[in-house]
Amino acid sequence: METTSTHKNELRLVAWEVTRKCNLNCVHCRAGSERGPYPGELDTEKCFEILEQIRRVGKPIIILTGGEPLLRGDVFDLADYGTKLGLRMVMATNGTLLNPGIIDKMKASGIKRVSISLDGADEQQHDRFRMVPGAFKKALSGIDLLKEAGVEFQINTTVTQHNVHEIKDILDIAVRLGAAAHHLFLLVPTGRAKEMVNQEIDAQEYEKLLHWFYNKRDEVPLHLKATCAPHYYRILRQEAHAKGEKVDFNTYGLDAVTRGCLGGTAFCFVSHDGIVQPCGYLELNCGDLKNASFGKVWRDSQIFNKLRDFSSYKGKCGKCEYIRFCGGCRARAYEATGDFLAEEPLCSYEPKIIAHG
């Protein structure tokens, strides 16, 4: 079976839902997280064991996420253990629980970067999204504390019809705050977000937004990245050609080390109870770490191996000359059709060359 892809399926990122507990109630949350309790959460020793297993596969970035990871009591023990194994540990938090003591623990445990979501350019829009009054002010306060402590941070934004007109303003805020990066996440209607399916921007607006985002790369002093928006990696190459740049598709810029949809090829998601998935939005059980090693799941999962076989992709994704760089959002395809190999439903591009794997 052909499994050709960028960097031969080297494991680069693992997002780990270390807890499903959360102090917010966000409308787009894939987990529908609340305070809990959530049975089956892995204990400290099992988490240490999984970190060791991941390290035997490679040296990926480990994103400690949730829910709200700061609601897990041993989260800094996990970060410290991963750091000592030589893994790059980062954290995705909503920022509302940050205080100087917690940030000191972050630094001591080796956490290298913190991502905080801003989903509106003002308090009203962000708090409506997060469903908790004061969330915007607390997130900004947390960012200020990270800056004071010298901890690198990035801003994440989930794009919907509610805030697409504010993306420029949110990017301006990220620049003003001194973020290292701004990552756009295009809504994937899974979990609680299924109720927001009518809030997805359409394919044409999607395309326009990603071209705009590309053109901001040279105008802002931070790294821009689009996530759950695999078309962006096609646009990178299209724009380069339009400008007459000679491009090595395998080494183009900061974004060349990745591709559009990383699920199962360079990235995976681990749930709070140890289930491995291609990503947090594609809820397919690829293995259970309570009774299988991470390495075995990463190598042998039938779903992962299908995702790595680009010749098995269907519809226009399977025919597209950009399949190695884009691949379409597999979670969006699955939600729309029940088939994770189907074509991406929010793509306006028509392939010009028939792909040959």
GILINMO-V799246 format. One record per residue. N is the residue number from 1. RES is the residue in one small letter. PSI is psi in whole degrees, 0 to 359 (999 if undefined). Layout:
# GILINMO-V799246
{{N | RES | PSI} {N | RES | PSI}}
This chain:
# GILINMO-V799246
{{1 | m | 135} {2 | e | 130} {3 | t | 28} {4 | t | 128} {5 | s | 170} {6 | t | 129} {7 | h | 25} {8 | k | 43} {9 | n | 31} {10 | e | 130} {11 | l | 118} {12 | r | 331} {13 | l | 138} {14 | v | 121} {15 | a | 123} {16 | w | 114} {17 | e | 85} {18 | v | 339} {19 | t | 153} {20 | r | 355} {21 | k | 143} {22 | c | 150} {23 | n | 357} {24 | l | 183} {25 | n | 52} {26 | c | 139} {27 | v | 336} {28 | h | 4} {29 | c | 126} {30 | r | 333} {31 | a | 342} {32 | g | 40} {33 | s | 144} {34 | e | 194} {35 | r | 339} {36 | g | 203} {37 | p | 159} {38 | y | 111} {39 | p | 152} {40 | g | 1} {41 | e | 134} {42 | l | 140} {43 | d | 175} {44 | t | 312} {45 | e | 321} {46 | k | 322} {47 | c | 320} {48 | f | 316} {49 | e | 318} {50 | i | 320} {51 | l | 319} {52 | e | 318} {53 | q | 319} {54 | i | 317} {55 | r | 330} {56 | r | 338} {57 | v | 323} {58 | g | 199} {59 | k | 62} {60 | p | 164} {61 | i | 134} {62 | i | 117} {63 | i | 110} {64 | l | 113} {65 | t | 189} {66 | g | 214} {67 | g | 207} {68 | e | 107} {69 | p | 334} {70 | l | 351} {71 | l | 358} {72 | r | 123} {73 | g | 330} {74 | d | 19} {75 | v | 327} {76 | f | 336} {77 | d | 320} {78 | l | 316} {79 | a | 317} {80 | d | 317} {81 | y | 315} {82 | g | 318} {83 | t | 316} {84 | k | 336} {85 | l | 350} {86 | g | 14} {87 | l | 147} {88 | r | 113} {89 | m | 129} {90 | v | 168} {91 | m | 139} {92 | a | 112} {93 | t | 158} {94 | n | 353} {95 | g | 350} {96 | t | 342} {97 | l | 2} {98 | l | 138} {99 | n | 169} {100 | p | 324} {101 | g | 317} {102 | i | 319} {103 | i | 325} {104 | d | 319} {105 | k | 322} {106 | m | 310} {107 | k | 317} {108 | a | 329} {109 | s | 355} {110 | g | 13} {111 | i | 124} {112 | k | 331} {113 | r | 149} {114 | v | 132} {115 | s | 138} {116 | i | 135} {117 | s | 133} {118 | l | 114} {119 | d | 14} {120 | g | 157} {121 | a | 356} {122 | d | 174} {123 | e | 318} {124 | q | 312} {125 | q | 314} {126 | h | 314} {127 | d | 329} {128 | r | 322} {129 | f | 319} {130 | r | 348} {131 | m | 21} {132 | v | 119} {133 | p | 139} {134 | g | 356} {135 | a | 321} {136 | f | 310} {137 | k | 319} {138 | k | 323} {139 | a | 316} {140 | l | 322} {141 | s | 318} {142 | g | 319} {143 | i | 317} {144 | d | 320} {145 | l | 320} {146 | l | 317} {147 | k | 313} {148 | e | 325} {149 | a | 356} {150 | g | 28} {151 | v | 126} {152 | e | 139} {153 | f | 158} {154 | q | 159} {155 | i | 131} {156 | n | 142} {157 | t | 125} {158 | t | 123} {159 | v | 127} {160 | t | 177} {161 | q | 333} {162 | h | 326} {163 | n | 4} {164 | v | 329} {165 | h | 352} {166 | e | 0} {167 | i | 319} {168 | k | 316} {169 | d | 322} {170 | i | 320} {171 | l | 318} {172 | d | 321} {173 | i | 316} {174 | a | 319} {175 | v | 312} {176 | r | 324} {177 | l | 343} {178 | g | 29} {179 | a | 151} {180 | a | 336} {181 | a | 158} {182 | h | 119} {183 | h | 125} {184 | l | 133} {185 | f | 120} {186 | l | 129} {187 | l | 130} {188 | v | 116} {189 | p | 74} {190 | t | 168} {191 | g | 221} {192 | r | 331} {193 | a | 351} {194 | k | 329} {195 | e | 348} {196 | m | 16} {197 | v | 329} {198 | n | 1} {199 | q | 1} {200 | e | 140} {201 | i | 153} {202 | d | 174} {203 | a | 321} {204 | q | 319} {205 | e | 323} {206 | y | 308} {207 | e | 315} {208 | k | 316} {209 | l | 316} {210 | l | 326} {211 | h | 319} {212 | w | 315} {213 | f | 318} {214 | y | 314} {215 | n | 346} {216 | k | 349} {217 | r | 319} {218 | d | 1} {219 | e | 346} {220 | v | 149} {221 | p | 39} {222 | l | 166} {223 | h | 133} {224 | l | 134} {225 | k | 137} {226 | a | 130} {227 | t | 147} {228 | c | 29} {229 | a | 65} {230 | p | 337} {231 | h | 335} {232 | y | 327} {233 | y | 339} {234 | r | 315} {235 | i | 322} {236 | l | 315} {237 | r | 322} {238 | q | 315} {239 | e | 321} {240 | a | 317} {241 | h | 320} {242 | a | 330} {243 | k | 2} {244 | g | 18} {245 | e | 139} {246 | k | 120} {247 | v | 128} {248 | d | 109} {249 | f | 336} {250 | n | 350} {251 | t | 24} {252 | y | 104} {253 | g | 190} {254 | l | 336} {255 | d | 357} {256 | a | 338} {257 | v | 359} {258 | t | 187} {259 | r | 181} {260 | g | 280} {261 | c | 114} {262 | l | 353} {263 | g | 119} {264 | g | 353} {265 | t | 318} {266 | a | 358} {267 | f | 149} {268 | c | 169} {269 | f | 138} {270 | v | 123} {271 | s | 171} {272 | h | 335} {273 | d | 17} {274 | g | 11} {275 | i | 130} {276 | v | 132} {277 | q | 160} {278 | p | 320} {279 | c | 174} {280 | g | 339} {281 | y | 342} {282 | l | 91} {283 | e | 71} {284 | l | 128} {285 | n | 110} {286 | c | 357} {287 | g | 153} {288 | d | 116} {289 | l | 357} {290 | k | 338} {291 | n | 13} {292 | a | 150} {293 | s | 153} {294 | f | 318} {295 | g | 319} {296 | k | 316} {297 | v | 314} {298 | w | 320} {299 | r | 319} {300 | d | 351} {301 | s | 126} {302 | q | 322} {303 | i | 314} {304 | f | 317} {305 | n | 330} {306 | k | 319} {307 | l | 333} {308 | r | 348} {309 | d | 90} {310 | f | 341} {311 | s | 348} {312 | s | 355} {313 | y | 148} {314 | k | 171} {315 | g | 207} {316 | k | 338} {317 | c | 316} {318 | g | 338} {319 | k | 354} {320 | c | 138} {321 | e | 347} {322 | y | 15} {323 | i | 324} {324 | r | 340} {325 | f | 338} {326 | c | 282} {327 | g | 349} {328 | g | 154} {329 | c | 113} {330 | r | 327} {331 | a | 320} {332 | r | 320} {333 | a | 317} {334 | y | 317} {335 | e | 327} {336 | a | 329} {337 | t | 343} {338 | g | 5} {339 | d | 114} {340 | f | 354} {341 | l | 3} {342 | a | 170} {343 | e | 151} {344 | e | 124} {345 | p | 339} {346 | l | 59} {347 | c | 127} {348 | s | 356} {349 | y | 137} {350 | e | 120} {351 | p | 141} {352 | k | 341} {353 | i | 137} {354 | i | 123} {355 | a | 151} {356 | h | 47} {357 | g | 999}}
